[in-house]
Structures are given as C-alpha cells and as structure tokens.
Amino acid sequence: MNAPSKLAELMPQTIEFTLDGQAIQAFDGETIYKAAERHGVEIPHLCFKDGYRADGNCRACVVEVKGERTLAPSCCRNVTAGMEVKATSERALKSQKMVVEMLLSDMPDQGYKWIGDDATQQHGELSAWAKKLDIAVRPELKALRREQPKADISHPAMAVNLDACIQCNRCVRACREEQVNDVIGYALRGGDSKIVFDLDDPMGDSTCVACGECVQACPTGALMPKSHIGSQAVDRKVDSVCPFCGVGCLVTYNVKDEKIVSVDGRDGPANHNRLCVKGRFGFDYAHHPQRLTKPLIRKAGMPKDFGDAPRPDDWSEYFREATWEEALALTTGKLSGLRDSHGPKSLAGFGSAKGSNEEAYLFQKLVRTGFGSNNIDHCTRLCHASSVAALLEGVGSGAVSNQVNDVEHAGLIFVIGSNPTANHPVAATWMKNAAQRGAKIVLADPRRTDISRHAWRTLQFKADTDVAMLNALIHAVIDEGLVDQEFVRTRASNYEALRENVKGYSPEAMAPICGVPAETLREVARAFATAKGAMILWGMGVSQHVHGTDNARCLIALATVTGQIGKPGSGLHPLRGQNNVQGASDAGLIPMMFPNYQRVDNPAVHAWFEDFWGTPLDATPGYTVVEIMHKALAPDSDPHKVRGMYIMGENPAMSDPDLNHARHALASLEHLVVQDIFMTETAWLADVVLPASAWPEKTGTVSNTDRMVQLGKRALNPPGDARPDLWIIQQIASGMGLGWNYEGEESGVAAVYEEMRQAMHAVISGISWERLQRDSSVTYPCLSEEDPGQPTVFIDDFPTADGRVRLVPADIIPADERPDAEYPFVLITGRQLEHWHTGSMTRRATVLDALEPMATASMNQADLLKLGLEAGDVITVQSRRGEVAIHVRRDDGTPSGAVFVPFAYYEAAANLMTNAALDPMGKIPEFKYCAVRIARGGQPMAAAGYGTGSGVLAAVD
C-alpha cells in the first residue's frame, strides 16, 4: 500500500448532514453537539463537559431531528448520513429555555458570585446560559423551590453548597470515571435525590483525596474552592506548570490582588485538565510570611550548631540583613578565595530539580567554568541515578521510552517500587482509567498501596528481594518458551549470558526468598509476555538500594526478552519525583556528564564544550552528593577537601541520608552560600542566604517525566528584595570573573534556553523558544520545527553503539544493613500524597498542612498488637545512626516487620536513620532499606516553626 493510501486510511471518515438548513460535514461517530460546535453553532449544555463521558441528563442541549417525535440530546446523539437537525428551531429553543429557566428557578437567591461581580452571573455556566438565552425566571416558578440542604464547609479546601446543585452528575463522573476515586455518588430518588460523599458523610469526613476535579467540573458553584467564596472574580489568569512532581501538569494561576487565589488544570498533554491536591491547593506557600525577602549574612561569631533546629521565624539572633551588593561581594570573594588558595576541587555546587532548565544549565556552567571543577550534583543522585545508569548502559538513553498516558494502549501495566496514587496522582489516574477499560495492573512492592485496589495481581515481595523476584519472572518467560525470539535476535545483545545467569532463579527457587508464590510469578510472567503491550513504571523503591542499578537492569531485561519495548503501550518508564528531575539531568546538573549525558572524560565531547564555552574545563568527573559530604569532613591534608559550597534550591540537611553526618558536613564548611525561598534546614547552616524566587514568580522551562519540555510563565513578582534565581546565578558569575550577558527578564531566559538548545542539539534542536511560547509543551526528541516530537522511542533501534539493547545479568546482592536481634525491623521511607520532598513548600501550604499536619509512622495491625501499641501512640524508631519520636498509624498495607516513615517532616526526619551506603554504579544511597528498632514512648519534636504540627490523634487511626 502506498503512503497516500495509508494516510487516507488513517483519516476519519466524514458524513454529510443538515444543521439548521445548512449542509455540513461531521466525522464518523461524532455527536451532533460536537459537529455543531466545530461549525460555530452554540447549543446550550450543562451536564456535558469536554473530555467526560456524555450523560445527556440535563436536556439543555436538545435539538429537533426530522422524522422523530421527541427531541434528542445533542451531546450523546451521533450524526448519521442525511440526518436533518434543527438546533435553533422554535420547538428546540423553547425546550432549551424551559430547562435552563427551571434549573435557575431552583437556585438560591443569595448565591456566590461566579463570573466577575455581576450578580446575574452568580451561578456559573447556568447563569451564563440564562443570559445568552435572555431568560428571566418567572415568580411563580420561584415559589415552587424545594427545601434545600445546608452548606457543608467541613473540608479544608472546598465548600459544598448543594442548594446550587442541578444534579448534572458532572462531579460524579469527575470522581468516579476521571480520577477514579469513587467518593462522590448519587443517592435516593425523585425529590429526595442528591449528591453524596461516601455514605452521605460530610465532605471533610469522607475519603476524598482533594484532587478538586469535582470543583473544576461543577457548572454552578455547588462545589467550589473555599478561596472563592463570595466572588470568583480574578484580576488575571497566567498559564504555567505545576511545581511539584514529575508528571508536569499544565496549570492556570488565578491571581487577585497580587496573590494566587486558586489554580485550574489546563488541557496539557500530561494531565488533560486533571490535577491532584498539591497541584490544585498547594499554591499559597509562595505567600507564606516566612518567605525570605532580604539577603542575610551570619553574624560574626555565631556558631553553626548542626543539631540545632532551624527557627525560620526567629533568624535574627544568628543572621543580619544585608544589601545585595554586600551579600554578593562576600559570596564571590570567599568562593574565589577558596578556589585560588586550595584549588578548584575545594568548591562544589548543588543545583535544584525544583527550578527551571535554564537555571540548571546556567548553574552547572557556573560551577564548571567559574569554580573550575565538575563538583556539581543535585537530587537525581538521591532519586533515579541508578535507573539512569542502567538505562544509559542498556538502551543508551536515560529518559523514558513511552509516556505515562501510553498505558491507554497497554494490556498489562507493571508498577514496581512506586506508590503512584500518592507520588504521581495524575499519572495514577491514567493507570486506573486503563484498568477500567480492561488492562491488567500488576503492583510489585513490599507495601500494598492504594493502587492495589485496582490491580489484577499484587506481588507483595519481601523488601530487598527485587532481583530475586525479577530474575524469577525472566526465568519463567524463558522456561515457558515465551521469549520474543525475533526481537532478541535482531535488537538485543548478550542474551545468552542473561539466559545462563537466570537458570538458577526459577520461581520455585525464588518463592521462599521473595515471598511470592511460584505459580503467581509464572502467571504474571505469562501475562506480561503475551500482552499486546506491557509497560513497566517504577519509582525510587527500585532505585534507592545498593543494588538499584541491578534492579533496573532486570527490568530492562524483562522488557527486552518479551519484546515489550519500542511500540505503543510498552516500554520502560522511571517515574520522576520532582518537577524538573528529568530536565535538570538533561541540562548537565550531574558530576560526570555535560548537558545531554555527554561524559566529561570523553575527549571529543570535552573539546567541544571547551570551544563552546570558550574556557578550559576539568576533564575528570566530579564528586556526587554523598561524596561531597564526605569530602567536606576530610582532613585538611586532603588536597581535594571541599571547603566551600553554593547550594541553589536544594535542602540536603533534610534530603541526604544519615542526616547527622550530612548536617555536620554542611556546618564544617568554611563558606556555605544557600539560595532559597525559605530559611530551610540547610539555609540555617549557611554563611550567606540569598532570597530567591518561587516557581510562580519566574518564567522558564521544565522537562517532565514524559520528556515534554514545558513553559511556565511568571504570574507574580518576588516579594521584597527577593530576586529571580537566574539573576542571582549571573551576579555570582560576574563576581567570579565570568563575562556573561543574558540581559532582560524574559529575553535573558530565552537567551539561556537557546544556548542550552545548542548544547543539547541532538534531542531538542527542533524546540525553539518561539515554539514553546506558542505550544507550551513539546516532546523530545524533536529535531526540527516540523517534528511533532516522539512520544515513543526505540521503535527501530536503540541509541547504543550497535543499535541494540545490551542485556546485563544481575545477581542477588543483599542490603548493606539487614535486620538482626538488636534492630529487628526494616525502615522504608517515601512520600505522602499531601506532602512533597522535604516539606519546605507543602508544609507552608495552608490546605496541605491542614490535611496532613503531623508526622506519622505506619505499621500493620499485627505488629502493633505484638508491641502492645495502638494507633496514635508515640513510638521511638531508632537505627544505628539516629532516632525519631513519632506517632504511629495503622496501615495494614505495610508488611510485617517493617515501618514506613515519610521524609517531609523536620521534627521526625526519616533520613536521620537512613544508610548512606551507595550503589557502586549509580552512587545512590540506600534510602529504602535499613535496620531499626521500635520502642514505646518518646518525646516528639516541635514542628521547626512551620506547618502547624498540631494534628489530632484521631487523624492517624
């Protein structure tokens, strides 16, 4: 078949029909409403919402179809050839107006103003349609109003005013079919029918996860953000990107009186209007009174006590305010002096995955060209470095092969070491939607998390036995003749070594080790190998082990031997935890790689960047995050002792393993400069603190977990004397003798982006700044302006030397530290739905802190009973490195012998206990496994001055 024929085959077929006397074209399967909308004909509608399943229950969109006795709902009636439709006939208009008038007559007289400050628009879309249709409610209809329920304001974020509910069921579809949270229902019949939460509970007492999809769906204000009670009027709307997890949801900030008052989801390719609780309600951290607004310098003689809790409301005892000129002069003078006295290796920089690509690029350029070494790193080292190491080794690229929402095309979705409903909630909705359509979800995790409710099989394996379980799956595929022989023959190398290695890993032999029955392992292996598409998504539960690289090697091998890569609904996807982990790594914020993962010790690459930046460069890889901390505590005789650091937007005093060691290292530096928006735990140990810009206060790009480069625009100005991060980096560069010139607020960002695009020409050469201004989001690889981007890669070959996947066998390597009689429990760390990373932003967000105000440790009921504990009791969790006192909550998904502690709380910092032992290849710490003991009692710390820290014990039950 020739190309034009193929193209014609893919094009949707058209049908001709008549609309209000005009012959027009509709697509096959298109509804009357959508066809009319495309041709500029407005039909009233209330229960219909783009992207949702059409329900047809409000009957505001009815039209007249020739030859039919009754009017037809246009939102769910498909066009047929030759159909004659009248949308504006006298009969259709009379019915449309009657529906809108009757619904409006049942509205409360004193409703919330929704559109502007026009009282006639107080009921949102309903009032808008009434105005368009020129409807005034007759007094006799008002007299028929039924008695309505009282408002429910029990939820911290949302108000429920069912007096304004028209029972369109949008909120039910939003909750059940879009987000798949199954909280909102429709109860009773006739005049008693109503919307309910769970078993008719107040919204605040229900199982609602506060995604706010129902608020965004509601057409009348029956459900609305509390921040808009009284008026929905805003001064401006600014498009941006969510600043939290790596999903990269596009958002719109609603700004009033120079404050963000609410956030809406945009129709971006990663989220299609959806948001989670953090994205929708976690915005007001930017307005928190603890924002840094002036440069601060540590007072002379004030010690750095690394055991001292930060006091962000009371910093003046240790710091004094300074001008920018003084702070920058001290910063650059000290850093330059250390470099010149002790050599380039004496300095290091930590960049941020919470900032923009432009900031990451310029920061690493500053360290390499100004400091003179490659001692540059960021939190990827603590998240997915082992995944990236295995992917670069095996498939030649550290990025994902398929985007998250490609699960739509998968027959099986293998989720391992990830809790997507908490860590990547919008990504989890695509998985749940796929399960509703018949896809099989397999959850493999030591913890049985919320996604297991939607799973076909849950492999609750024993912690630290990932390789045993995954090798058993590979063994079963080979043993049962399910290998995709053609794919392996033409597109893989080293298969024989892999096959030989897994001979000893039969499911029967591994079942006692990993704790999963052999038949279940074989059943999952068969389903994975025979699925039309099988996709693997993983999180830090895979990567944060001393064998994290081996874990990822096994995942690559499983996808390869089954041929489940390089096609829709398949492939390998390490879910990124922060909004710009992917982009910061792409931009070169790692010690052994220039931008686009080009090794610093590759002579040709090294020469290219020396020429590009016009300066000599260090040709040896720098130190990683954990290694830098060791070097900060090295003896003075060590020629590579790290003496000075510049940290932008990172909080290693909370995020590093073995925090006592990390904080000691930070406090021991001769000069520490921290650039941030709050007095974080790291800033508390600084010599100079530079007040920076929050995400809504800057223009820049970020790259999400799906390889989408996305543009966020500035919605606010930084408070006080706080400055954009990009400006601060340039000022420090200038003070260290670098003659950069990226001038102008937005033009400067664009200039940095275009320079970065040259350094990363192999993947983003087709994504110009102008294109981002126009499109907001473009997927890479994208090599020309005409290239739409490649959502699925490795279709024909892999970017390796021979174009093949290199299979790397892996054997069982035990955790660095295992439970024993003295420390019998395993500590597992991770995130919560409501909080993110080290909590510096989310714990200063009013709604998020109200929903989850207190640190808790999760244990199952059996372990609680053995220890004589009840939910809400205080326990002390202790490892060989540190301890925390914390309230305990019951979670039967946590396995026996384990305790789960989130790492967002200073007062119960999980990383005081974690082990700094490194994966030898990825050099990532073993956050996910160490030995602890548990004792009743203890004295929990105060909440370090931010957040409320005042949760009631009932909240942990």
RAKA-V404365 format. One record per backbone hydrogen bond with DSSP energy under -0.5 kcal/mol. CO is the residue of the C=O (numbers start at 0). NH is the residue of the N-H. If there is no record, write none. Layout:
co: (CO	CO)
nh: (NH	NH)
//
This chain:
co: (1	2	3	4	5	6	12	14	15	16	17	18	21	21	23	25	26	29	30	31	32	33	34	35	36	39	48	58	60	62	62	63	63	64	71	71	72	73	75	76	79	82	82	83	84	84	85	88	89	90	91	92	93	94	95	96	97	98	99	100	101	102	103	108	112	113	114	116	117	118	120	120	120	122	122	123	124	125	126	127	128	129	130	137	137	138	140	141	150	151	156	157	158	158	159	160	161	168	169	170	171	172	172	173	174	174	182	184	186	188	189	193	195	195	196	197	201	201	202	211	212	213	218	218	221	223	224	225	227	229	235	237	238	239	243	244	245	248	249	250	251	252	252	253	253	254	254	255	258	258	261	263	265	265	267	270	275	276	277	280	282	283	284	287	292	294	295	296	298	300	302	303	304	310	314	314	317	319	321	322	323	324	325	326	327	328	329	330	331	332	333	334	335	336	337	338	342	343	345	345	347	348	348	349	352	355	356	357	358	359	360	361	362	363	364	365	365	366	366	373	373	374	376	377	378	378	379	379	379	383	384	385	386	387	388	389	390	390	390	393	394	400	402	403	404	405	406	410	411	411	412	412	413	413	414	415	416	418	418	419	423	424	425	426	427	428	429	430	431	432	433	434	438	439	440	440	440	441	441	442	442	443	446	448	449	450	451	456	456	457	458	458	461	464	465	466	467	468	469	470	471	472	473	474	475	476	477	482	483	484	485	486	487	490	492	493	494	495	496	497	499	500	501	505	506	509	509	510	513	516	517	518	519	520	521	522	523	524	525	526	532	532	533	534	534	535	536	537	538	538	539	542	543	544	545	546	547	548	549	550	551	552	553	554	555	556	557	558	559	560	562	563	566	570	571	571	572	572	575	577	579	580	581	582	583	584	585	587	589	590	591	592	593	593	596	597	598	600	601	602	603	604	605	606	607	608	609	609	623	624	625	626	627	628	629	630	630	634	636	637	640	642	642	643	644	645	645	646	646	650	650	651	657	657	658	659	660	661	662	663	664	665	670	671	671	672	673	673	674	675	676	677	679	681	682	686	687	688	688	689	690	693	694	695	695	699	700	701	701	702	703	706	706	707	707	708	709	711	718	723	724	725	726	727	728	729	730	731	732	732	733	737	740	743	744	745	746	747	748	749	750	751	752	753	754	755	757	759	759	760	762	762	763	765	767	768	769	770	771	774	775	777	780	781	783	787	788	797	799	802	804	804	806	822	824	825	825	826	827	829	834	835	838	840	841	843	844	845	846	847	852	854	855	856	857	858	859	860	861	862	863	864	869	872	873	874	874	875	875	876	877	881	883	885	886	887	888	890	892	894	896	898	899	900	903	904	905	906	907	908	909	909	910	913	914	916	918	923	924	925	925	929	931	932	934	937	942	943	951	952	953	955)
nh: (5	6	7	8	9	10	27	25	81	23	84	21	18	23	16	14	29	78	34	35	36	37	38	40	39	41	51	61	73	64	71	65	85	67	62	73	75	32	77	31	82	17	84	65	19	86	63	92	93	94	95	96	97	98	99	100	101	102	103	104	105	105	106	110	231	115	117	118	120	121	113	114	123	125	126	127	128	129	130	131	132	134	133	140	141	142	143	144	152	159	225	154	160	223	151	163	164	172	173	174	175	176	177	178	180	181	197	195	193	191	192	186	184	197	200	199	204	205	205	215	216	217	124	125	160	158	227	228	230	112	254	252	712	250	578	247	704	241	265	239	263	237	254	260	261	234	235	258	255	260	253	251	267	272	271	273	279	280	281	846	285	286	287	290	720	321	688	319	301	302	304	305	307	313	317	318	298	296	294	326	327	328	329	330	331	332	333	334	335	336	337	338	339	340	341	342	345	346	642	643	645	350	376	647	579	359	360	361	362	363	364	365	366	367	368	369	370	371	372	375	621	348	350	380	381	382	382	383	384	387	388	389	390	391	392	393	394	395	396	805	798	792	405	406	407	408	409	439	413	534	414	441	415	536	443	538	540	421	422	423	427	428	429	430	431	432	433	434	435	436	438	437	440	412	442	455	456	414	443	444	458	416	448	451	452	453	454	442	458	459	444	460	464	468	469	470	471	472	473	474	475	476	477	478	479	481	480	484	487	488	489	490	491	804	806	497	498	499	500	501	502	503	504	509	510	512	513	514	461	520	521	522	523	524	525	526	527	528	529	530	410	411	570	413	536	572	415	574	541	542	543	544	927	547	919	550	551	552	553	554	555	556	557	558	559	560	561	563	562	483	564	570	569	535	400	401	537	574	245	580	583	584	585	586	588	587	595	589	592	621	599	589	596	597	598	593	601	602	605	606	607	608	609	610	611	612	613	614	627	628	629	630	631	632	632	633	641	637	638	640	642	669	670	347	672	349	647	648	674	653	654	655	660	661	662	663	664	665	666	667	668	668	644	686	687	646	675	689	648	691	291	679	683	684	685	297	673	295	690	675	722	696	697	714	715	711	356	703	709	582	706	708	779	703	709	777	701	699	721	727	728	729	730	731	732	733	734	735	735	737	736	739	742	747	748	749	750	751	752	753	754	755	756	757	758	759	760	762	763	764	780	781	766	767	771	772	773	774	775	776	710	708	789	765	786	778	790	799	802	797	492	806	808	819	931	827	898	929	900	902	831	838	842	843	844	845	848	849	850	851	948	886	901	888	899	890	863	864	865	866	868	867	872	887	936	876	885	877	934	883	932	878	876	874	856	871	858	893	447	897	825	827	857	829	905	907	908	940	909	911	912	913	658	657	925	925	922	918	926	914	928	826	824	877	875	939	945	311	954	955	956	889)
//
